[in-house]
Amino acid sequence: MEKTYQVIVVGIQDKKRVIDVADSEEEFKNMTVEKFKEKLAEKLPKEASDLSELRLFYTTKQLKDTDKFSDYGIKNNATFFVVFRLPGGR
């Protein structure tokens, strides 16, 4: 039986969602933030379809789209926080 690697995402509409990320530890570690955002977009309301507006945080760090989960030491069942970038500002 294969193990499914998942993360928990908190933030959009104040809901907690469990997102399936990968079927192997290697695939999980090599998952890029950008690729994960694509998986996440499938579970979010249509208003969240612009991935460039999503900001993901793990512990105290904002995740960069080009980085891999392994760059941050992200493990199975980790919790991410997601927010939308606000227009305006500097």
SVG drawing of the C-alpha trace seen along z (x, -y; Angstrom):
<svg xmlns="http://www.w3.org/2000/svg" viewBox="-15 -52 32 54">
<polyline fill="none" stroke="black" stroke-width="0.4" points="0.0,0.0 1.4,-3.4 1.6,-6.3 0.2,-9.6 2.2,-12.6 0.1,-15.6 0.2,-19.1 -2.4,-21.1 -3.3,-24.5 -4.9,-27.1 -6.1,-30.5 -8.5,-30.8 -12.1,-31.5 -10.7,-30.6 -10.8,-26.9 -8.3,-24.1 -7.7,-21.9 -5.6,-18.7 -3.9,-18.6 -2.4,-15.4 1.0,-16.3 2.9,-13.1 2.9,-9.3 6.6,-9.0 9.0,-10.8 11.3,-11.7 8.5,-13.2 7.4,-15.1 10.9,-16.5 11.3,-17.6 7.9,-19.3 8.4,-23.0 6.3,-25.6 5.0,-26.7 3.9,-23.1 2.2,-22.8 0.3,-26.1 -1.1,-24.5 -2.4,-21.5 -3.7,-23.9 -5.6,-26.0 -7.7,-22.9 -9.1,-22.9 -9.7,-26.7 -12.6,-28.9 -12.4,-30.3 -11.5,-33.7 -8.1,-32.2 -7.2,-31.1 -4.4,-33.7 -1.5,-31.8 0.7,-34.9 -1.5,-36.4 -1.1,-33.5 1.5,-33.7 2.5,-30.6 4.1,-30.6 5.8,-27.8 6.9,-28.5 8.1,-32.1 9.2,-32.0 7.4,-33.0 8.0,-30.3 9.5,-31.2 7.9,-29.6 11.2,-28.2 12.2,-26.5 11.6,-22.8 10.0,-21.5 13.3,-20.0 14.9,-23.5 12.7,-24.4 12.8,-21.0 9.0,-20.5 7.8,-17.1 4.6,-15.1 1.6,-16.7 3.3,-20.1 1.0,-23.1 1.2,-26.0 -0.6,-29.4 -1.9,-31.0 -2.8,-34.6 -3.6,-36.7 -1.3,-39.5 -3.0,-42.8 -3.1,-45.3 -1.3,-48.6 1.5,-49.3 5.2,-49.5"/>
</svg>
